């Protein structure tokens, strides 16, 4: 099992955004995640980290990855760590 930590900036009022991501991840990975935690911070931070078998992996960092992830991208990155090979259905399809 794995856990997700979403660190969000309270100064920027990103609690609702962080909560939405948490809900989406919990719904999609109900059988693979032990928990999704919300961690308040300051300074414009928005990060999604996944811990698997005691090892922490950065999934998204607003400052280095540029803004906020599309939910499909966040789910793909989490899936690659917690359930590799699992299909996400439409989220795995590419346009074109």
N, C-alpha and C positions, 0 to 999 in steps of 0.2 A: 504494500500500500504506500501511498504518497501523500504529501501535503502541499498546499499552495499558500503562499503568503503574498497578499497584495498590499504594497506600501503606497499610501496616497497622501497628498499634501492637504492639510486642513486649512491652510491659508488660502488655497486656491478653491476650496469648497468642492473637492473631488470625491467626497464620500459616496454620493449617489452613483457616480460613474463606477467607483470601485465595487460597490454593492451589486451593481448590474452585472459586471464581469464575474463576480463571485457566484451569483445565481446561475449564470449561463454555464460556468464550469462545473458547478455542483450538479446541475441537471444533466449535462452531457457525460460526466465521469462519476456518476453516483457509486458505481461498483469499484472504481479504482482509487478514489480519494478518501483518506481518513478525515481530512478537514480542509477548509478554506478559511484562512484567517485574514482579517483586515487590520492593518497596522498604520495608525496615524503618524504623520511626519510633517515636516515643514520644508520650505526651500524649493518648491516646485517639483518634488519627487513623485513619480508614478512608476512603480516597478512591479513586475510579476515574477516571483521566484517559485521554483518547485523543488522540494526535497524528496529524493528517492533513495531508500536504503542509507539514510544518513548523509547523503551527498547533496549539497545545494547547487541548483542550476539556475542561472539567470535566463528567464524566458523573454522578458521585455523590459526595456529601460527607456522611458520617454526621452531622456536627454541624449542617449546615444543611438537609439533606434529611430528617433524622429517622431514625436507626437504620440498618439495612442494607436494601439493595434486595432485593425478590423477584428471583429469577434472570431471570424473564421480563421484568421492567422493565429490568434491567441490559442484557439482550440487545437489547431494543427501542431503548434509548438509544444503545448502541454501533452497532447496525445503522443508525440514522438518520444517523450520521456516516460510516461506512465502506462501507455498501451501501444507500443510500436506495432505497426502492421494492422491495427484496427482501422476499419473504414469509418469515415465521418460523413458518408453519404454525399450530399450536395456540396458540403464544405471542401471536399477533396477534388471536385471538378474544377477545371480551368476553363475560362471562356476563350472562344476563338475558334 
